[in-house]
Amino acid sequence: MKELKEIKFNDNLLFLQDNLVTSGILPQKAAELARSIVVKGETIVQGSVFAHTLTLQAGNLEIQGATYVQNELYADTDYSGNARFVKAVASAGSIVSRAAKASLSFGSDINAKSVVLYNAFVSGSIYADEITLKNCVVIGGVFATQELNLDGCLVGTFNAPMVSITGDNGILLPSAFSIEPINAAPLASLYNYSLADLGALYQGKEQSPESGKIKVNLKDDELRAHLTDGEVNKALRSYTVVGKVLAADLIDTDKFQNHFLLTAAALGPQLLRTYNMSDGQTKLTPEALSEFFFGILNGKIAVQPMDGHFSLTELTN
């Protein structure tokens, strides 16, 4: 890999192939605000990137600073590399990757007008007007101001006026929200993993018999709320398992170590050191956490269904 100590441009198009850029790629004058970047091979940028458009065509990419794209961050449909964005990624336009063979990793939040991602792991949250995710894991929340489409995804929570789901999906927190009823395709499902024994699964141990995933009934588990500030009224639908979580307070959920695991995953590459689980041996690293949550999503790690029965006498006491 060749090291670029100084970059000079005669036009507004920069091709990166087998390059190590030891600084950021930032405009130095007004004309460079319209500069576009095309990644054609193995590339590492150790600083931040500002571009009009950023296109991924081939090879692996790692950007260690923040990334801002004025128009579009786009991965070609036949792109098959690994793209890693260590810090926040934002665009005034769109962030799009429908590449079926690509693997994308975002170590912080994503903010754009439109977001379409396939096969992506996001340590932070996603904020956009319209969001479409397929085979993605988002540790934080997915927040769309207009429309959200989930196809086989695992997310922390979501909030959008209109939500459509396809395939098997999951949420890691007790509740998720929409304004209109969720539009579920035939055979689509939504599971809640807030009471799954993620700590034991991560360590390869037996799951607690009191733990498990909960299938969300999109009708029975829906709660409607009307919010008002005196002038504006807003109706909100909450798809929640809070009632089951309250009943589950009869057991010691701290031993599941879910909060510790999710916090480590949310920190992503910002982890200042490598932590161990309670067994003192299983390490918490961004790569291992990504593999773990995708294992749950793709069924390689089996999460048992939760037995929803509990003693009413015990609850009264």
N, C-alpha and C positions, 0 to 999 in steps of 0.2 A: 504494500500500500504506500502510495506516495504522499508526502506531507506538503500541504500548500501553506507556505508562510505568508504569502501576499497574493491577493486576488485582484486582478485588473480586468475590466470589461470594456469591450468596444461596442457592445449592444446590450439589449435588455433581456438576454437569455443566457442562463448559466447551466452548463451540463456538469454533473458530478458523477465520476466513475473511478472507483478505486482511490478515493481521496480521504485523507485525514485533515480536517480543517481545525486548526488549533485555536481559532477565535470564532466569534459569531459572524453571521452573514447578514449585515445590517446596512441600510442605505446611508451613504455619506453626503448625498446631494439630492435635490428634488427629482432629477431625471431617473434616479435609481429606485424610486418608489414603485415604478412600473416593472421592475425586474422579475422575471419568472425563473423558477428553478426546476430542472428535470433531473431526477436521480436515475442513472442508467447502470449503476453497479455499486459494489460495496462502498459505503460512505459513513463516516463518523464526523459529526459537527459538535465540537466541544463547547460552543456558545449558543446564543439565541439566534433565531432565524426570522427575518421579515421578508415576505415575498408577495408578489401580486398573485401568482399561482404556484403551487408546489405539486408536481406530478411524479408519481412513483411508477417506474417502468420495469426495473429489474434490480436484483441485488438486495442485500440487507441495508437498512438505514437505522442510524441512531442519532437523535438530536438531544443533546444533554441540557440545553437551555430551553427557555420558553419559545413557542412557535406561534407566529401570527401570520395569517394569510388573508390578503384583502378580498380576493375573489373566490378561489376554490382550492382545497387540498383534495387531490384525486389520485386514487390508485387504479391503474389500468386493470381491466377485467382479467387479463392473463398474468397479472403480477403474482409472483409466488414466493416473494421474499418475506423476511421478518422486519417489521418496522417498529421501532421503539422510541416513544416520545417521553422523555424523563419528566418534564415539567408540563405546565398548562399549555393547552392548544386552543387557539381561538381563530375565528374567521368571521368577517363581515358578510360572507356568502355561505358556502356549503363545505362540509367535510364528508367525502363520499368514498367508500371502499366496498365494492361488491365482489371483490376478488375471492373466489371460492378456495383458492390454495394459499392465500396469504395469511399471515398471523400478525396482528397488531396489538401493541401494548401501550397504554397511556398511564403514566405515573401520577397524574393529577386530573384536574377538571377539564371538560370540553365545553366550549361555548361557541355557538354558531347560529346562523339563521335556520339552516337545515342540516341534519346529521343522518347519514345512512352508513351503517357499519355491519360487516360480516366478520365473524371469527375474531372478535376484539375483547381484550381484557382491560377494564378501566378501574383504576384504583379509586378515583374520585367520583364526581357526579357529571351528568350531562344536562346542559341547558340549551334549549333551542325552540323554535316555533314548531317545527315538524321533525319527528325522530322515528327512524325505522331501524330496528336491530334484529339481527338473525344470528343465532348461535353465539351470543355474547354474554360476558359476565361483567356486571357493573356493581362494585361494592357499595358505592354511594347510591344516590337517588337519580331517577330519570324524570326530568321535569320539562314538559312540552306545553307551550302556550296555546297550541292548536290541536295537534293530533299526534298520537303515539301508536306505533305498531310493533308488537313483540312476537317473534317467531322462534321458539325454543331458546329462551333466555333466562338467566338468573340475575336478578337485580336486588338492590337493597330495598327500595320502595319506588313507587312512581306516582305522579300527579299530572293529569292532563284532562282537558275537556272531553276529548273523545279517545277511547282506547280500544284497540283491536288486538286479539291474541290468536296465535296459531301454534299448534304443537304443545309440548309440555313446557310450562314456564314456572318460575319460582320467585318468591320474595324472601328476603332474609330478615326483615323487620315485621312487627305484628300487623301493620296496616298499610294499605295503599289507597289511592284516591282518584276519582274521576267525577266529571259533572254529568255526562250522559252514561247510561248503562253500558257496561263493557260488551263489545261485540265479539263473541267467541265463535270461531269456526267449528264445524263438526269435529268432535273428538279432541278439541283443544281443552287444556286443563291449566289450573293455577294452584300451586302448592305453596304453603307457608312453612319456612324452615326455621322460624324463630325459636322453636322448642326442640330442634334436632340436636343431637349430641355431637356437634361439629368437632369438639376437642378430641373425643375418643376416636372418631373417624380419621382425623388428621394423624393421630398417633398409631393408627392401625389396631385399635383396641375394640373390645366389645362395647356396643352402645348401651347406655343406661336403659333398662326396661321402661322407665318413666318418660323417655324421650321419643321423638319421632317427627316426621313431617305431617302436616295437616292439609288435607285437600280443601280448598276454599270453594264453598258453594256460592256461586255468583248471585244467587237469589236470596238464600237464607242468611248468608253472612254479610249481606249488604245493610249498612246503616245510613239513613238519610239525615242530613243536618242542614239547617237553614241559618246562614250567617248574615248579620246585619250590622251596619255601623250608624244606623239612624237614617241614612239616605239611600244606601245601596243594599239590596238583598241578593244573596247568592246561595244557591242550593248546591250541596256537595254530597257525593256518595262515598262512603268509606267501606272498603272490603277488608274486614278485620277479623282477627281471631283473639281479640283482647279478652273476651269472656273466657275462652279456654285458657289463656295465659294467666288470668286471675285465679282460676281454679288450680292451675299448675303451680301457683305459689306455695301450695302445700308441699312441694318437693324443693330440693336445693338446686336451683338452676345454675348457680354460680359454678358448680362443679363441671358443667358442660364446657366452660371456658370460651363460650361463643363470643362474648364481648372482647376478650383479649385477642382472639383470632381475627375478628372483623376489624379491630383497630389496627392491628399489624398489617392486614391486607390493604386498608385504606391509606396507610402511610406510604406503601409502595417503596420506591427507591429512596424516599426520605428517611427510612429507618437508619438511625445513626450507628446501630450495631445489630448483630444477629442474636436474636433471643431464642431461648429454648422453651418448649412446653413443660408441663409439670413433671414429665418423666426425666427432665434434665438432658435428654439426648436428641429429641426431635427438634430440628432447627426451623425457625420461621424466616424464610427468605421470600422475596417477591416471586421468584421463579417457582418455588415449591408451592406457594399459596395459589398462584395462577393454575398450576397443574391440578391442585386439589379441587378447586371450585369448578374447573372444567370437567373433572372426573365426576362430580356430583351431577352436573348439567347433562353430561353424555351417558350417564348410567353406569360408568365404570366403578363408581363408589356408590353402593346401595344404601340409601337412607330408609330405615324401617318406618312404616306408618305408625302414627301415635295412637295408642289406646286411649280413647277419650273418656273412659269410665273413672269415676272417683267416688269416694264415700261421702254422702251428704252429711252423715253424722260427724265425720272427721272435719268437714268444712264448718259445721255449726260450732264445734268445739274450738 
